[in-house]
């Protein structure tokens, strides 16, 4: 029964991301293919640490704080993966730095920071330089193999040395460290380090993705084609 429930939650998550894909396509059509800035797609002040679980800052109730993509998403109940909701309440927030914000998940999906982002100095300069160049869909070499939105963990995985969700941006690097795809779908509750994530790609299709082998998140984030950096 638990397995059936988890499968149902995964299906809902994939449907949510499909709606994110359609909303993103509408945005790109309206803005001549330009991506929203990755740090203000959800919130308009470029800072969203711990807001993913802060019910007091839910944008439905505080629309004045909404970012550029919100008008395409605001009337839809699609922002929270039900599996993420369960996992987050079970594991808590691992990077709240003493904050006492209750864990009431609001937003579980994260934008690829290599699409009109700058990573806030979280990745090496050569990768940041590339981020600053890719602001339009026409600059992406293979849109069907570059994810637009995906999911992160609320907990760390030793093999990945991953950062955990904090600002609804996903900025990966070629090796361990920084951000990686989530690992909690299609696995047992006792093996959360080795599952999968869901992702919607720039062409709006949704598929299951894996953080493994280490660096695979980066491969599906990198928009500029070959040569793909293997290290830094």
N, C-alpha and C positions, 0 to 999 in steps of 0.2 A: 504493500500500500504506500509506504514512504517513497519507494522508487517511482511509482506512478505519479505521486504528488510532485516530485521534483521534475519529472518529465513535463508535466503540465506547466510548471512555473517557467521552465526553459522555453517552452513554446510561446508563452506570453512575452517573455523577454525578447525573443526574436521578432515577434510582431511589433513590439515597441520600437525596436531598432529599424524595422521596415518603415514605420511612420516617420522616424527621424530622417531616414533616407529621402523620403518623399518631400518632407519639409525643407531639407537642405537643397534638393534639386530646385524647388520653387525659389529659394533664396538666390541660388546661383543664376537662375534665369532672370530674376529681377535686377541683379547687380552685375550683369554682363560677365558672369563667370568668376567674379571675385569672391574669395572665401571670406567669411567673417574672421576678424582677428581672434585667434584662438583663446586669448585671455579675457575676452569680453563677449563671447557668444552667449553666455548664460547670464552673467552679471555685468552691469555697465561700468563698474569702477575698477575692473581688471584684477580684483583680488577676491578670491572665493574660498580661502582655506577654511575647512571645517563647516562651511555652509551646506555641504551635502547632507548633513544630518541635523541642521538647525531649523526646526519647524517655525521658529519666530521670523525667519527670513524667507519663508516660502514666497515665491514670486507671484503666486495667485493672490496672495493677501497683500503683498508689497510690490505692485507692478512698477513703481517708480525706480526700482533697482534692477529692472530687467535689461538684459543685453540685446545684441542685434538680431539674434535668431529667435528670440522669444515670441515676436508677433506671429511666427509661423508654427509655433508649438503650444501657445498658451492655453488654448481651449481643449487640449487633449490630455487624457489621463495616461500618459505614456512614459513618464520620466523615471520610473522606479522599477527595476527588475525585481520581481517577487523573491527570487532566490537570493539576490543581494540583500534584500530587506531582512530575511531570516539570518543570513550569515553575519551581517553587520551587528545585529542585536545580540548575536551569540559571541562575537569576537570583540566588539567595542571599537573604539578609535585608538589606533596605536600611535598617532602622532599629534595628539591634541595639546601636548606640552602643558599639562596642568589645567587646561580649560575644563569647565564643568558643564559644557553644553550637553543636554540629554541626547542620546542616540536615537533619533527619530528620522530615519533616512528619508530624504526628499528627492535627491537627484543622483542617479547611479551611473550615468553615461558620461564618457570623457572624449573630448575632441583630440584628434591627432595634431600635435603642436608643430609638425613639419608643414602644415598647411596654414600659411600666414601667421606664424608664431615667432617667438624669439627665445623661448625656454627659460627666460629669467636667469641666464648664466648657469643653468643646470647641466648643460652639455658643452663640449669643447667648442672653441671658436670656429673651427672649420665646419662644424655641423650647424652652428647658429647662422653662419654666413649663408648657408644653403637655405635655411628656413626663411630668411629675409627675402630671398629671391622668388620663392614660390608663393605667389599671392593670388594667382588666377588658375582656373582649371586647365587652361591651355598650356600651362607650364608643367603639368604633371605628365610624365612619360606614359604611364599605363594606368589610367583611372580605375580599371577593374581589379587591379592588384594593390591598390593603396587604400587603406581603411580611412574612413571619415570619423566614425565614432565607435568606441568599443568600451570595455569594462576593465576595472582594476580591482585588486584585492583590498580588503580591509586589514590584512595580516601579512606578515613577511614570510617568504619562502627561502630557506637557506641557500638552495642552489641558484636562485635568481638574484639574491641580495637586493630584492626589489624595494623601491619606495612604495608607499601605500597611498591610496586615494586621498587627496587633500583639496585639490582645486579644480577638479573636473577637466583637467588637461592631461594628456598622455604623451610624455616626451621620452622616447626610448633611446638607448644607445646600443652599439653593436655587441656589447658583452654584458656581464652582470652589473647590477646597480641601476639607479634611476627607475623608470617606469616600465612595467611589463603587463601583458595581457593577464586578466584574471585566470584563476585556476580552479574555480569552484563548481562549474557546470559539468554535468554528465560524469559524476564521480560520487563515491560514497561520502557520507559526512565524516568518516574517519580517515579520509584520504584527500583532503582539500588541496593539497599541494600539487596534485597531479591531474587535475581536470582541465577544462577548457573555458574559453570565453566565447561570446558572440560578438560579431562586428558587422557594421554596415559599411560598404565601400563607396567610393565616390560615384560610381555608376548606379548606386542605390540597391545593389543586391546584398543580401545578408548571408553570412556563412559562419560556421563554427571555426574558431582559430585557436592556436596553441602558442603558449609562451616558449615551448620547447621545439627544437634545441635552443639553448640560451642564445638570444640574439634574433630569434624569429620575429618577435614583436617589431624590432627595428627594421627588418627586411620588409615588412608589410606597412611600415610607416614612411619609409624613404620614398619620396616622390620623383626623384630626379634620374632614375634609371642607372645604367652602368657608367662608371664603376661604382659599386656600392661600397662605402667604407667598411672595412673588416675590423678595424680597431682605431684607437685614437691615443 
